[in-house]
Amino acid sequence: MRYSKFLTTTLIITFIITAMALAACNTSRKADSDKSVDSSTIVADFRLLPQGDTTISNRKFEQVPAIAASGDGNVLYVAWYSGGAAPGAGNFVTVSTSTDNGETWVNDQLVVYPKSPSTRLFDPALWRDDNGQVRLYYGSAKDSLMWDGIGGVNSLELSMNGSRIAYNAPKRITDGVMSNKPIYVSSKKLTLLPVYVDKPDSSDSSGKEFPENGAFLFAIDDKGVTKYSSIVLPDSIRIHDEPQVVEVSTQGGFLALLRTTKGIFSAISSDYGKMWSDPKPFTASGPTTSSRFYIGRLASGNLLLVSNNSTTRNNMTASLSKDGGKTWPYQLLLDSRENVSYPDADQTSDGAIHVVFDRDRTGAKDILYCRFTEEDILKGFKENVFKKRVNK
């Protein structure tokens, strides 16, 4: 009798322990599954020189180009994003290359396409890192959202294998969007990523809590990726922040430019970008508009700004500063037409400056390339600017 009671009690305890273990296992699996959903990159399909794919060939818009050159300057990479009638689900990133200094281009060398019809890939950035490696970054999200708490900034390496692009598997770096180049701070041996997260609007269905002060710097060093600092913009003037930073002195002086509804704003830092001044309207180079720009440091140490020197999206202009961005007395007009926007630039070791921007995104659908030198800006030699349409 006692043995029977003991056996029954033992079986009950064993059953309870087993049930608890199974529940814990299921909970663990659910947590792992949830974590995977929340943090994994949206899966992309990589296509090399795709032929006959109407989802790629029947493009309705072309926009947001980026450019970078290989370390030896022999290859120019230009990326932008495209897709259906408007930015939204099914958007893809395409990469073109030139091996003759921008004279001719091979389109769709690599197309990065979302595997799920409900997701989008957008806003590419191209950057040559301190080791000379060209890196492609792109945003990922659901539907037409800029960030949905699941997608984020993805990165992969690009190179040429003969006449074809070679690439590695993408890695998800962080939440948000990064449509401008990172910078490498040699004195600190770290890379800073200018990332932003839009404030939520009525189209947001993610259920995720959006972070405040959505313009951030993230740092990459040998320990991984960490949040480095924030730049605070009032919500009343925020749109797509699209921040970009540049080192203006060897003693920790940084300049940040950000897009707002009132044009470009600027902030400064004296401690390598850890703390920032309150952003103010950027007027030193002339009028600005609510659009992306490019700012970077040339081999000479001077600063290059490429932007709409206007209150609307016309007069794409390259400007030069010799005093760390305080004044911009040297300017070179690249394109005076309407609907020119979103420039990006890179410089090769021969001194050539390579610039891309888009024009008339749903009409002409131009992705335009220009090549010139610092001397051309200093002397205003407009006739020396080489111009070419990248996309066919």
C-alpha positions as a printed Julia matrix, in Angstrom:
392×3 Matrix{Float64}:
  0.0    0.0     0.0
  2.74   2.39    1.03
  4.79   1.31   -2.01
  1.78   1.98   -4.28
  1.34   5.44   -2.82
  5.08   6.09   -3.17
  5.04   4.95   -6.82
  2.0    7.1    -7.61
  3.62  10.12   -5.98
  6.85   9.51   -7.88
  5.03   9.22  -11.19
  3.14  12.45  -10.52
  6.35  14.31   -9.66
  8.08  12.89  -12.75
  5.17  13.95  -14.92
  5.22  17.48  -13.49
  8.98  17.81  -13.99
  8.7   16.51  -17.56
  5.82  18.86  -18.34
  7.79  21.78  -16.93
 10.82  20.82  -18.99
  8.74  20.56  -22.17
  7.09  23.89  -21.43
 10.48  25.48  -20.85
 11.75  23.94  -24.07
  8.75  25.23  -26.01
  9.14  28.66  -24.42
 12.82  28.66  -25.32
 12.01  27.68  -28.9
  9.37  30.39  -29.11
 11.81  32.93  -27.72
 14.44  31.83  -30.21
 11.88  32.02  -33.0
 10.71  35.46  -31.92
 14.29  36.64  -31.65
 14.99  35.37  -35.14
 11.99  37.22  -36.53
 12.88  40.43  -34.72
 16.58  40.59  -35.51
 17.25  38.71  -38.74
 17.83  40.47  -42.02
 15.02  40.3   -44.55
 16.14  37.58  -46.94
 17.46  38.81  -50.27
 17.89  37.07  -53.61
 21.17  37.97  -55.35
 21.03  37.93  -59.14
 24.01  38.44  -61.43
 23.22  40.07  -64.79
 19.6   38.83  -64.8
 18.06  38.48  -68.25
 14.36  38.41  -69.16
 13.1   39.13  -65.64
 10.23  41.59  -66.11
 10.08  42.41  -62.4
 13.51  43.97  -62.88
 13.27  45.29  -66.44
  9.82  46.95  -66.11
 10.97  49.72  -63.81
  8.74  52.65  -62.99
 11.29  54.76  -61.09
 15.06  55.04  -60.48
 16.41  56.88  -57.42
 18.9   57.35  -54.56
 22.24  56.53  -56.25
 25.54  55.86  -54.47
 29.09  55.56  -55.79
 32.42  54.1   -54.68
 35.65  53.22  -56.44
 37.84  50.19  -55.87
 41.08  50.78  -53.97
 43.11  50.89  -57.19
 40.53  53.1   -58.91
 40.06  50.63  -61.76
 36.4   49.89  -61.01
 33.57  52.32  -60.3
 30.47  50.92  -58.59
 27.14  52.75  -58.71
 24.07  51.45  -56.85
 20.51  52.75  -56.62
 17.05  51.33  -55.99
 14.06  50.8   -58.24
 10.86  48.82  -58.64
  7.16  49.28  -59.32
  5.03  52.38  -59.48
  6.36  53.86  -56.24
  8.57  53.06  -53.26
  7.04  50.01  -51.61
  7.0   46.23  -51.46
  9.16  44.61  -54.14
 11.71  47.43  -54.37
 15.19  46.18  -55.22
 18.77  47.47  -55.28
 20.8   47.31  -58.49
 24.56  47.77  -58.99
 26.28  48.94  -62.18
 30.02  49.02  -62.87
 32.47  50.87  -65.08
 36.05  49.81  -65.79
 36.92  52.74  -68.06
 36.61  55.69  -65.68
 32.89  56.2   -66.23
 32.95  56.22  -70.05
 30.72  53.12  -70.29
 28.61  51.21  -67.78
 27.39  47.63  -67.38
 23.95  47.79  -65.78
 22.47  45.23  -63.39
 25.82  43.61  -62.68
 24.22  42.65  -59.39
 20.56  42.95  -58.4
 19.6   42.5   -54.75
 15.94  41.48  -54.73
 13.65  40.68  -51.78
 12.52  37.08  -51.62
  9.25  37.97  -49.93
  6.69  39.96  -51.98
  5.76  41.94  -48.87
  9.22  43.38  -48.25
 11.42  46.01  -49.85
 15.12  46.76  -50.24
 16.07  50.41  -50.67
 18.45  53.36  -50.03
 21.82  51.8   -50.87
 25.12  53.31  -49.78
 28.56  52.46  -51.16
 31.8   53.0   -49.28
 35.47  52.08  -49.62
 36.73  51.31  -46.15
 40.17  52.0   -44.65
 41.45  48.69  -46.09
 40.31  49.58  -49.6
 37.37  47.16  -49.51
 34.19  48.36  -51.25
 31.09  47.74  -49.15
 27.44  47.89  -50.2
 24.84  48.83  -47.58
 21.07  48.75  -48.11
 17.91  49.18  -46.09
 15.25  46.5   -45.63
 11.68  46.76  -44.33
  8.12  45.64  -44.92
  5.81  47.26  -47.48
  6.54  50.98  -47.85
  7.89  51.51  -44.36
 11.32  53.05  -43.78
 11.86  50.95  -40.66
  9.52  48.39  -39.15
 11.49  47.1   -36.18
 12.49  43.99  -38.13
 14.55  45.19  -41.08
 17.56  47.46  -40.81
 20.96  48.24  -42.29
 22.53  45.33  -44.19
 26.14  45.14  -45.4
 28.2   43.03  -47.8
 31.55  43.24  -49.56
 31.88  43.77  -53.33
 34.76  43.03  -55.68
 35.3   42.08  -59.3
 36.08  38.51  -60.38
 37.14  39.03  -63.95
 34.22  40.82  -65.6
 31.66  39.88  -62.93
 30.88  41.13  -59.46
 31.78  38.9   -56.53
 30.08  39.34  -53.17
 29.74  37.69  -49.78
 26.66  36.99  -47.69
 25.02  40.12  -46.23
 25.06  40.88  -42.53
 22.48  42.89  -40.65
 24.36  45.62  -38.76
 21.74  47.6   -36.9
 18.19  48.95  -36.87
 17.28  51.95  -38.99
 18.42  53.25  -42.38
 21.84  54.45  -43.57
 21.77  56.23  -46.93
 25.08  58.07  -46.51
 28.67  56.86  -46.24
 30.3   55.86  -42.97
 33.59  57.5   -42.0
 36.74  55.95  -40.58
 38.39  57.8   -37.68
 42.01  56.68  -37.88
 43.09  58.19  -34.55
 40.4   56.15  -32.77
 40.57  53.12  -35.1
 36.81  52.97  -35.42
 34.17  53.35  -38.1
 31.17  55.6   -37.51
 27.86  54.82  -39.22
 25.37  57.7   -39.72
 22.04  55.92  -39.13
 18.53  57.29  -38.71
 15.09  56.03  -37.75
 12.11  58.04  -39.02
  9.48  59.13  -36.54
  6.42  56.85  -36.93
  3.51  57.9   -39.1
  0.04  56.56  -39.86
  1.46  53.86  -42.15
  3.48  52.26  -39.36
  2.04  48.89  -38.46
  5.06  47.35  -36.78
  3.88  47.73  -33.19
  7.49  48.56  -32.31
  8.44  51.46  -30.1
 10.36  53.94  -32.22
 13.46  55.47  -30.59
 13.52  59.18  -29.84
 16.07  61.46  -31.51
 16.3   59.32  -34.6
 19.69  60.56  -35.96
 22.43  58.36  -34.53
 26.05  57.43  -34.89
 26.91  53.78  -34.42
 30.52  52.74  -33.92
 32.21  49.62  -35.29
 35.48  48.49  -33.77
 37.08  45.19  -32.82
 34.4   44.73  -30.13
 31.44  44.96  -32.52
 28.7   47.53  -33.14
 27.6   49.93  -30.4
 25.52  53.09  -30.22
 27.95  56.01  -30.16
 25.89  59.21  -29.98
 22.66  60.98  -30.96
 21.95  64.26  -32.7
 18.72  65.82  -31.47
 16.41  67.45  -34.02
 13.01  68.86  -33.08
 10.21  66.59  -34.32
  8.56  69.63  -35.92
 11.26  69.8   -38.64
 12.15  66.11  -38.96
 11.56  64.21  -42.18
 14.22  61.7   -43.33
 17.2   62.86  -41.24
 19.81  61.31  -43.59
 22.73  62.47  -41.41
 26.3   62.62  -42.63
 29.41  63.45  -40.64
 32.91  64.57  -41.56
 36.08  65.04  -39.54
 37.19  68.69  -39.72
 40.24  68.61  -37.43
 42.69  66.12  -35.94
 41.73  67.24  -32.43
 38.25  65.74  -32.46
 36.39  68.38  -34.48
 33.41  66.96  -36.37
 30.74  68.55  -38.56
 27.36  66.87  -39.06
 24.79  67.84  -41.68
 21.17  66.66  -41.53
 18.16  66.98  -43.79
 15.08  68.73  -42.38
 11.82  70.09  -43.76
 13.54  73.51  -43.73
 16.64  72.49  -45.64
 20.01  71.35  -44.34
 20.87  71.86  -40.66
 24.33  71.5   -39.1
 25.75  70.48  -35.73
 29.33  70.46  -34.46
 31.3   68.3   -32.05
 34.68  68.8   -30.41
 35.02  65.31  -28.89
 35.04  63.01  -31.93
 31.25  63.04  -32.27
 30.3   61.96  -28.74
 28.45  65.2   -27.91
 26.77  67.52  -30.41
 25.66  71.14  -30.45
 22.02  71.98  -31.1
 21.48  71.8   -34.88
 21.11  75.12  -36.68
 20.27  76.07  -40.29
 23.27  75.48  -42.55
 23.68  78.63  -44.65
 27.45  78.81  -45.2
 27.32  77.41  -48.76
 24.18  79.27  -49.86
 20.53  78.2   -50.05
 19.58  74.57  -49.34
 16.5   72.42  -49.79
 14.96  69.39  -48.11
 16.96  66.71  -49.89
 19.95  64.47  -49.36
 23.44  65.88  -49.93
 27.04  64.66  -49.84
 29.81  65.98  -47.62
 33.26  64.45  -47.34
 36.95  65.13  -46.97
 39.21  65.17  -50.04
 42.79  63.9   -50.16
 43.97  67.52  -49.88
 42.19  67.88  -46.53
 39.65  70.29  -47.99
 35.92  69.53  -47.68
 33.66  68.71  -50.62
 29.93  69.42  -50.47
 27.6   68.36  -53.3
 24.07  69.66  -52.89
 21.2   71.59  -54.44
 22.42  75.18  -54.2
 18.8   76.27  -54.19
 15.58  76.13  -52.19
 14.26  73.53  -54.66
 15.76  70.44  -56.27
 17.76  72.16  -59.0
 21.27  73.62  -59.38
 23.27  70.54  -58.35
 26.55  72.11  -57.25
 29.96  70.99  -55.99
 31.32  73.35  -53.32
 34.75  73.44  -51.66
 35.81  74.61  -48.2
 39.38  75.18  -47.05
 38.49  76.14  -43.47
 36.69  73.11  -42.11
 33.28  74.02  -43.46
 33.04  77.58  -42.17
 33.02  79.09  -45.67
 32.44  77.63  -49.14
 33.74  80.24  -51.63
 34.49  77.81  -54.48
 31.58  76.34  -56.42
 31.08  74.37  -59.63
 27.61  73.98  -61.16
 27.04  70.39  -62.3
 23.4   70.48  -63.43
 21.01  73.45  -63.37
 17.88  71.49  -64.31
 14.86  70.79  -62.12
 14.37  67.52  -60.24
 18.05  66.74  -59.72
 18.68  65.27  -56.29
 20.45  62.85  -53.92
 24.13  63.21  -54.84
 26.95  60.96  -53.67
 30.69  61.19  -54.35
 34.05  59.47  -54.1
 37.63  60.43  -54.96
 40.25  58.18  -56.54
 44.01  58.32  -55.96
 44.54  60.15  -59.27
 42.62  63.11  -57.8
 39.47  62.61  -59.86
 36.19  63.31  -58.07
 33.32  61.04  -59.09
 29.72  62.17  -58.45
 26.32  60.59  -59.09
 22.77  61.93  -58.63
 19.29  61.2   -59.93
 16.97  63.31  -62.13
 13.24  63.11  -62.79
 12.8   59.81  -60.96
  9.57  58.65  -62.64
  9.95  60.5   -65.97
 13.43  60.55  -67.51
 14.56  58.19  -64.7
 18.16  59.41  -65.07
 21.05  58.18  -62.93
 23.76  60.69  -63.85
 27.55  60.52  -63.41
 30.03  63.42  -63.39
 33.83  63.47  -63.18
 36.02  66.49  -62.42
 38.92  67.58  -60.19
 39.42  69.81  -57.17
 41.19  72.27  -59.45
 38.06  72.47  -61.61
 36.07  73.59  -58.55
 38.71  76.12  -57.49
 38.84  77.71  -60.94
 35.21  77.15  -61.97
 36.1   75.1   -65.05
 32.59  73.9   -65.97
 33.79  72.81  -69.4
 36.06  70.2   -67.78
 33.17  68.3   -66.19
 32.63  64.92  -67.84
 28.97  63.84  -67.78
 27.38  60.49  -68.57
 24.07  58.72  -68.0
 24.71  55.51  -66.07
 21.46  53.62  -66.67
 20.28  52.64  -70.13
